[in-house]
Amino acid sequence: MARHELCRLDDIADGGSAGFEVARTLVLAVRKGTAVYAYVNSCPHVGTPLDMWPGRFLTRDGSHILCATHGALFRIEDGHCVAGPCVGRGLTPIDVAVQDDVVKISL
C-alpha cells in the first residue's frame, strides 16, 4: 500500500467535501474540524461516482454523503448506507492521516 499526499487540510472547507483522483482511483474526502474521512468515490449500488458536480458529495445540511445517482445517504464517519437502494452496505474506506496540516492517504 502506497502513501499519497492528497491535499492541504485547508483545501477542504471545514464541514465540506472534495474529490480527487489518486493513482487512478477516484477519492472523496469530507472534513470535520481537523478530521478527514476518505472513501473510494463509487456507490456500492451500481458503481457510479457519487458526485453529480465535481467535489460536491454532501446533503444540503452537510449531515451525510449523498449519491447523486439514486439518492443513497451514507454516514460521514464510517461510510455506512442509512437510506436508499444500498441500505446496510457501505462505501470503501481509505486510510487517512493528517500530519502538519497535510492530508495523506494509503492506497
VEXPAKOL-438825 format. One line per 8 residues: number of its first residue (from 1); their letters; for each residue x negated, y negated, z of C-alpha. Coordinates in steps of 0.5 Angstrom, whole numbers, plus 500, padded with zeros to 3 digits. Layout:
<sites>
NUM> A> X,Y,Z | ... .
</sites>
This chain:
<sites>
1> MARHELCR> 500,500,500 | 497,493,498 | 498,487,502 | 500,481,498 | 501,473,499 | 508,472,498 | 508,464,499 | 507,459,505 .
9> LDDIADGG> 512,459,510 | 515,452,509 | 516,454,501 | 522,458,504 | 527,453,508 | 529,455,515 | 536,458,514 | 534,459,507 .
17> SAGFEVAR> 532,464,502 | 527,465,496 | 526,470,490 | 519,472,488 | 516,478,483 | 510,481,486 | 507,487,483 | 513,488,478 .
25> TLVLAVRK> 517,488,484 | 523,483,485 | 523,481,492 | 528,477,496 | 526,473,502 | 530,470,508 | 527,465,513 | 530,464,520 .
33> GTAVYAYV> 525,460,524 | 518,463,524 | 521,470,522 | 522,472,515 | 526,478,512 | 524,481,506 | 527,486,501 | 527,489,494 .
41> NSCPHVGT> 532,485,490 | 536,491,488 | 543,492,490 | 544,499,493 | 551,500,489 | 548,499,482 | 541,497,482 | 542,490,479 .
49> PLDMWPGR> 539,484,482 | 543,480,488 | 542,473,486 | 546,470,480 | 542,464,481 | 534,464,482 | 533,465,489 | 540,464,492 .
57> FLTRDGSH> 541,470,496 | 546,468,502 | 553,467,503 | 555,459,504 | 555,459,511 | 548,463,511 | 550,469,515 | 549,474,510 .
65> ILCATHGA> 545,476,504 | 550,477,498 | 550,481,492 | 553,476,487 | 555,482,482 | 560,485,487 | 560,481,493 | 557,486,498 .
73> LFRIEDGH> 555,483,504 | 548,485,508 | 546,483,515 | 539,479,514 | 536,482,520 | 536,489,517 | 539,489,510 | 545,494,512 .
81> CVAGPCVG> 551,493,508 | 557,491,512 | 562,489,506 | 563,491,499 | 562,497,495 | 556,500,498 | 558,500,506 | 554,504,510 .
89> RGLTPIDV> 548,503,505 | 542,498,505 | 537,494,502 | 530,497,501 | 526,493,507 | 519,490,505 | 514,490,511 | 513,482,512 .
97> AVQDDVVK> 507,479,517 | 507,471,518 | 499,469,519 | 497,462,519 | 504,460,516 | 502,464,510 | 508,470,509 | 505,476,507 .
105> ISL> 508,483,504 | 506,490,503 | 508,494,497 .
</sites>
